[in-house]
Amino acid sequence: MLTVDSVVASARRREELDDLGDPVFVEPLGALLDAYAAADLSETGSRILRGNVVQSLRMRLRTVEWLRRHPEIADEVIAAPVVVVGMMRSGTTLLQRLLAADDRFTCALGWEVQEPAPPLTGPDERLAAALAREEQMRTWAPDLFAIHPMYAQEAEEEIVFLSDAFLSHVPEAYAHVPTYRSWIDDQSFAPAYTWLKLVLQLLQWHKKQRGERVGRWVLKTPAHLGYLPELLAAFPDLHLVHMHRDPRDTIASGASLNATLHAMHMASFGPGVVGAEWLERMGWTNDRALAARDRLPATDIEFSDAVADPVGQVARVYAAVGLDLTADAEAAMRHWLEVRPRETARPSYCLEDYGLTPAQVDERFAAYNERFRA
């Protein structure tokens, strides 16, 4: 059943824990479940999405219990993070993972993102489970893995942590949920960013417990673009790295990913609806970013420059944050460029596949193009 009581009961039963902490998550969870209940989900899709919700609640239960047992977790300082943003397929992953190659930076790895709170008893098998999921996705969802690969042992974006607060744009990527999509536009995302910070504190504390070196965090999530004031409130000493690429390319790619996810979860869907919703969401996101950008310290990087000279563009970030790009750090980055996972060929796609035209994209992003790509 897609009700708050049923998913909460399932999570509590699985974890044998009861305390979910601040109930601020209940209203967005209810709005999301109502939208799922009204959506034309397939039986498999309903099961998967319900499972995702239960998993988010399980991580909340564990996190609250870890904090109860170790209140010093809340004292962890997430100092001066470098946050990489930009529309999907604009080079954000490249920049984050290049920075993460320098061991003076700290990041959340794929296995930590998938299950940020360790089990409270028994062995910690999260890495092994994440590696198994990576292989399963390669085998059973090759198109999805080609479009959006998630590697267990590479730096990964933290969008899942916002999703765990039930305030994110992830659900509208998964399925056609117009009521939730419109509802979140009028909501404060401050609780999601409060939760994000708490999860980073938990991850940092556990890294220290494992004896790992902890430095300045490098974060990456394209969705932060729509919530820069909330991001800044959570991390007032951040530095933004804003990646830029022709929206004609990024919109087509994002629509392709969303259509693949809709096909996994929906009984039926219209590619044109997916395209229209993604164009509007990214336009909405970039409008908000344009309004907020002047209040944040930022380094702007063009996608083509990052591809042509990745280390040179990273050097600009180091200069902006007052950090030396040492020979060791540069060597680590160049080594990562040589050995990084090679992505398989993505399925072909174009704007027209999703009912869009280049002229529509140019019109919606005229202000963005004028400011950042003129």
GIJO-V166812 format. One record per residue. N is the residue number from 1. BURIAL is I if it has 24 or more other ideal C-beta (glycine too) atoms within 12 Angstrom, else O. D_CENTER is the distance of its C-alpha to the mean C-alpha in Angstrom with 2 decimals. Layout:
BEGIN
n=N burial=BURIAL d_center=D_CENTER
n=N burial=BURIAL d_center=D_CENTER
END
This chain:
BEGIN
n=1 burial=O d_center=26.97
n=2 burial=I d_center=24.09
n=3 burial=O d_center=25.24
n=4 burial=I d_center=23.99
n=5 burial=O d_center=26.98
n=6 burial=O d_center=26.55
n=7 burial=I d_center=22.95
n=8 burial=I d_center=23.64
n=9 burial=O d_center=26.83
n=10 burial=I d_center=25.18
n=11 burial=I d_center=22.68
n=12 burial=O d_center=25.57
n=13 burial=O d_center=27.78
n=14 burial=O d_center=25.45
n=15 burial=I d_center=24.87
n=16 burial=O d_center=28.33
n=17 burial=I d_center=26.92
n=18 burial=O d_center=27.41
n=19 burial=O d_center=25.86
n=20 burial=I d_center=22.54
n=21 burial=I d_center=22.96
n=22 burial=O d_center=22.60
n=23 burial=O d_center=22.97
n=24 burial=O d_center=20.88
n=25 burial=I d_center=18.39
n=26 burial=I d_center=21.30
n=27 burial=O d_center=21.62
n=28 burial=I d_center=18.09
n=29 burial=I d_center=18.35
n=30 burial=I d_center=21.72
n=31 burial=I d_center=20.64
n=32 burial=I d_center=17.99
n=33 burial=I d_center=20.61
n=34 burial=O d_center=23.23
n=35 burial=I d_center=21.24
n=36 burial=I d_center=20.68
n=37 burial=I d_center=24.41
n=38 burial=O d_center=25.40
n=39 burial=I d_center=23.33
n=40 burial=O d_center=25.09
n=41 burial=I d_center=23.21
n=42 burial=O d_center=24.88
n=43 burial=O d_center=26.07
n=44 burial=O d_center=23.61
n=45 burial=I d_center=20.71
n=46 burial=I d_center=21.86
n=47 burial=O d_center=22.11
n=48 burial=O d_center=18.64
n=49 burial=I d_center=16.95
n=50 burial=I d_center=19.33
n=51 burial=O d_center=18.51
n=52 burial=I d_center=14.79
n=53 burial=I d_center=16.01
n=54 burial=I d_center=18.54
n=55 burial=I d_center=16.20
n=56 burial=I d_center=14.16
n=57 burial=I d_center=17.64
n=58 burial=I d_center=18.81
n=59 burial=I d_center=16.21
n=60 burial=I d_center=17.35
n=61 burial=I d_center=20.93
n=62 burial=I d_center=20.60
n=63 burial=I d_center=18.91
n=64 burial=I d_center=21.67
n=65 burial=I d_center=24.28
n=66 burial=I d_center=23.22
n=67 burial=I d_center=23.48
n=68 burial=O d_center=26.83
n=69 burial=O d_center=28.17
n=70 burial=O d_center=26.90
n=71 burial=O d_center=26.71
n=72 burial=O d_center=26.51
n=73 burial=I d_center=22.77
n=74 burial=O d_center=22.52
n=75 burial=O d_center=24.43
n=76 burial=I d_center=21.90
n=77 burial=O d_center=21.23
n=78 burial=I d_center=17.91
n=79 burial=O d_center=19.88
n=80 burial=I d_center=19.16
n=81 burial=I d_center=15.61
n=82 burial=I d_center=14.84
n=83 burial=I d_center=11.65
n=84 burial=I d_center=10.88
n=85 burial=I d_center=10.09
n=86 burial=I d_center=11.53
n=87 burial=I d_center=11.55
n=88 burial=I d_center=10.34
n=89 burial=I d_center=12.92
n=90 burial=I d_center=14.09
n=91 burial=I d_center=13.95
n=92 burial=I d_center=10.86
n=93 burial=I d_center=10.56
n=94 burial=I d_center=14.31
n=95 burial=I d_center=14.50
n=96 burial=I d_center=12.14
n=97 burial=I d_center=14.02
n=98 burial=I d_center=17.28
n=99 burial=I d_center=16.98
n=100 burial=I d_center=16.03
n=101 burial=I d_center=19.24
n=102 burial=I d_center=21.20
n=103 burial=O d_center=21.81
n=104 burial=I d_center=22.16
n=105 burial=I d_center=18.40
n=106 burial=I d_center=16.27
n=107 burial=I d_center=12.79
n=108 burial=I d_center=11.02
n=109 burial=I d_center=12.11
n=110 burial=I d_center=10.95
n=111 burial=I d_center=13.67
n=112 burial=I d_center=12.78
n=113 burial=I d_center=9.21
n=114 burial=I d_center=11.02
n=115 burial=I d_center=13.74
n=116 burial=I d_center=13.43
n=117 burial=I d_center=16.87
n=118 burial=I d_center=19.74
n=119 burial=O d_center=22.57
n=120 burial=O d_center=25.33
n=121 burial=O d_center=28.10
n=122 burial=O d_center=28.77
n=123 burial=O d_center=27.25
n=124 burial=O d_center=23.62
n=125 burial=O d_center=22.80
n=126 burial=I d_center=19.00
n=127 burial=O d_center=19.02
n=128 burial=O d_center=21.64
n=129 burial=O d_center=19.86
n=130 burial=I d_center=16.64
n=131 burial=O d_center=18.98
n=132 burial=O d_center=20.76
n=133 burial=I d_center=17.74
n=134 burial=I d_center=16.92
n=135 burial=O d_center=20.55
n=136 burial=O d_center=20.67
n=137 burial=I d_center=17.96
n=138 burial=O d_center=19.90
n=139 burial=O d_center=23.01
n=140 burial=O d_center=22.31
n=141 burial=I d_center=19.46
n=142 burial=O d_center=20.18
n=143 burial=I d_center=19.19
n=144 burial=I d_center=15.65
n=145 burial=I d_center=15.49
n=146 burial=I d_center=17.05
n=147 burial=I d_center=14.66
n=148 burial=I d_center=11.35
n=149 burial=I d_center=12.63
n=150 burial=I d_center=11.04
n=151 burial=I d_center=13.58
n=152 burial=I d_center=14.54
n=153 burial=I d_center=15.95
n=154 burial=I d_center=13.80
n=155 burial=I d_center=11.34
n=156 burial=I d_center=7.74
n=157 burial=I d_center=4.38
n=158 burial=I d_center=4.25
n=159 burial=I d_center=2.36
n=160 burial=I d_center=5.46
n=161 burial=I d_center=7.56
n=162 burial=I d_center=7.63
n=163 burial=I d_center=8.35
n=164 burial=I d_center=10.92
n=165 burial=I d_center=12.57
n=166 burial=I d_center=12.99
n=167 burial=I d_center=12.08
n=168 burial=I d_center=9.23
n=169 burial=I d_center=9.54
n=170 burial=I d_center=8.48
n=171 burial=I d_center=12.21
n=172 burial=I d_center=13.61
n=173 burial=I d_center=11.94
n=174 burial=I d_center=13.58
n=175 burial=I d_center=16.91
n=176 burial=I d_center=19.23
n=177 burial=I d_center=19.05
n=178 burial=I d_center=20.76
n=179 burial=O d_center=21.83
n=180 burial=I d_center=18.45
n=181 burial=I d_center=17.12
n=182 burial=O d_center=20.05
n=183 burial=O d_center=20.09
n=184 burial=I d_center=16.76
n=185 burial=O d_center=17.91
n=186 burial=O d_center=20.56
n=187 burial=I d_center=18.77
n=188 burial=O d_center=18.04
n=189 burial=I d_center=14.48
n=190 burial=O d_center=16.18
n=191 burial=I d_center=16.06
n=192 burial=I d_center=12.27
n=193 burial=I d_center=12.33
n=194 burial=I d_center=15.33
n=195 burial=I d_center=13.68
n=196 burial=I d_center=10.81
n=197 burial=I d_center=13.80
n=198 burial=I d_center=15.78
n=199 burial=I d_center=13.44
n=200 burial=I d_center=13.37
n=201 burial=I d_center=17.12
n=202 burial=I d_center=17.49
n=203 burial=I d_center=15.85
n=204 burial=I d_center=17.99
n=205 burial=I d_center=21.05
n=206 burial=I d_center=20.78
n=207 burial=I d_center=20.40
n=208 burial=O d_center=23.57
n=209 burial=O d_center=25.26
n=210 burial=O d_center=24.73
n=211 burial=O d_center=26.33
n=212 burial=O d_center=23.45
n=213 burial=O d_center=23.54
n=214 burial=I d_center=21.11
n=215 burial=I d_center=20.69
n=216 burial=I d_center=18.63
n=217 burial=I d_center=14.87
n=218 burial=I d_center=12.81
n=219 burial=I d_center=9.24
n=220 burial=I d_center=6.88
n=221 burial=I d_center=4.40
n=222 burial=I d_center=6.79
n=223 burial=I d_center=6.86
n=224 burial=I d_center=8.51
n=225 burial=I d_center=11.35
n=226 burial=I d_center=12.65
n=227 burial=I d_center=12.89
n=228 burial=I d_center=14.33
n=229 burial=I d_center=17.25
n=230 burial=I d_center=15.32
n=231 burial=I d_center=13.27
n=232 burial=I d_center=16.73
n=233 burial=O d_center=18.39
n=234 burial=I d_center=16.28
n=235 burial=I d_center=16.64
n=236 burial=O d_center=19.82
n=237 burial=O d_center=20.48
n=238 burial=I d_center=17.27
n=239 burial=I d_center=17.62
n=240 burial=I d_center=15.44
n=241 burial=I d_center=15.28
n=242 burial=I d_center=15.07
n=243 burial=I d_center=15.14
n=244 burial=I d_center=17.43
n=245 burial=I d_center=18.59
n=246 burial=I d_center=20.89
n=247 burial=I d_center=19.22
n=248 burial=I d_center=21.47
n=249 burial=I d_center=19.55
n=250 burial=I d_center=15.97
n=251 burial=I d_center=16.90
n=252 burial=I d_center=18.69
n=253 burial=I d_center=15.93
n=254 burial=I d_center=13.37
n=255 burial=I d_center=16.28
n=256 burial=I d_center=17.05
n=257 burial=I d_center=13.79
n=258 burial=I d_center=14.11
n=259 burial=I d_center=17.78
n=260 burial=I d_center=17.31
n=261 burial=I d_center=15.24
n=262 burial=I d_center=17.88
n=263 burial=I d_center=20.58
n=264 burial=I d_center=19.35
n=265 burial=I d_center=19.42
n=266 burial=I d_center=21.96
n=267 burial=O d_center=25.72
n=268 burial=O d_center=25.89
n=269 burial=I d_center=23.94
n=270 burial=O d_center=24.78
n=271 burial=I d_center=23.01
n=272 burial=O d_center=24.41
n=273 burial=I d_center=22.73
n=274 burial=I d_center=19.31
n=275 burial=I d_center=20.12
n=276 burial=I d_center=21.49
n=277 burial=I d_center=18.65
n=278 burial=I d_center=16.04
n=279 burial=I d_center=18.48
n=280 burial=I d_center=18.98
n=281 burial=I d_center=15.40
n=282 burial=I d_center=14.68
n=283 burial=I d_center=18.12
n=284 burial=I d_center=17.55
n=285 burial=I d_center=14.39
n=286 burial=I d_center=16.40
n=287 burial=O d_center=19.46
n=288 burial=I d_center=17.89
n=289 burial=I d_center=16.64
n=290 burial=I d_center=20.19
n=291 burial=O d_center=21.71
n=292 burial=I d_center=19.90
n=293 burial=I d_center=19.64
n=294 burial=O d_center=23.20
n=295 burial=O d_center=22.56
n=296 burial=I d_center=20.13
n=297 burial=I d_center=21.15
n=298 burial=I d_center=19.44
n=299 burial=I d_center=20.03
n=300 burial=I d_center=19.79
n=301 burial=I d_center=19.59
n=302 burial=I d_center=20.57
n=303 burial=I d_center=19.02
n=304 burial=O d_center=22.55
n=305 burial=I d_center=23.43
n=306 burial=I d_center=20.51
n=307 burial=O d_center=21.62
n=308 burial=O d_center=25.26
n=309 burial=O d_center=25.13
n=310 burial=I d_center=21.86
n=311 burial=I d_center=23.60
n=312 burial=O d_center=25.51
n=313 burial=I d_center=22.50
n=314 burial=I d_center=20.96
n=315 burial=I d_center=24.43
n=316 burial=I d_center=24.02
n=317 burial=I d_center=21.05
n=318 burial=I d_center=23.23
n=319 burial=O d_center=26.08
n=320 burial=I d_center=24.17
n=321 burial=I d_center=23.11
n=322 burial=O d_center=26.54
n=323 burial=O d_center=25.74
n=324 burial=O d_center=28.02
n=325 burial=I d_center=26.75
n=326 burial=O d_center=29.03
n=327 burial=O d_center=30.58
n=328 burial=O d_center=28.90
n=329 burial=I d_center=25.40
n=330 burial=O d_center=26.21
n=331 burial=O d_center=27.68
n=332 burial=I d_center=24.62
n=333 burial=I d_center=22.48
n=334 burial=O d_center=25.13
n=335 burial=O d_center=25.36
n=336 burial=I d_center=21.66
n=337 burial=O d_center=22.17
n=338 burial=O d_center=25.10
n=339 burial=O d_center=23.70
n=340 burial=I d_center=20.02
n=341 burial=O d_center=19.16
n=342 burial=O d_center=20.63
n=343 burial=O d_center=18.76
n=344 burial=O d_center=21.08
n=345 burial=O d_center=22.22
n=346 burial=O d_center=20.07
n=347 burial=O d_center=21.97
n=348 burial=O d_center=23.66
n=349 burial=I d_center=22.62
n=350 burial=O d_center=23.71
n=351 burial=I d_center=23.42
n=352 burial=O d_center=26.57
n=353 burial=I d_center=25.12
n=354 burial=I d_center=23.18
n=355 burial=O d_center=26.08
n=356 burial=I d_center=25.11
n=357 burial=O d_center=27.21
n=358 burial=O d_center=26.70
n=359 burial=O d_center=28.77
n=360 burial=I d_center=26.50
n=361 burial=I d_center=23.48
n=362 burial=O d_center=25.70
n=363 burial=O d_center=26.97
n=364 burial=I d_center=23.69
n=365 burial=I d_center=22.40
n=366 burial=O d_center=25.81
n=367 burial=O d_center=25.04
n=368 burial=I d_center=21.91
n=369 burial=O d_center=23.98
n=370 burial=O d_center=26.92
n=371 burial=O d_center=25.17
n=372 burial=I d_center=23.01
n=373 burial=I d_center=24.55
n=374 burial=O d_center=28.22
END
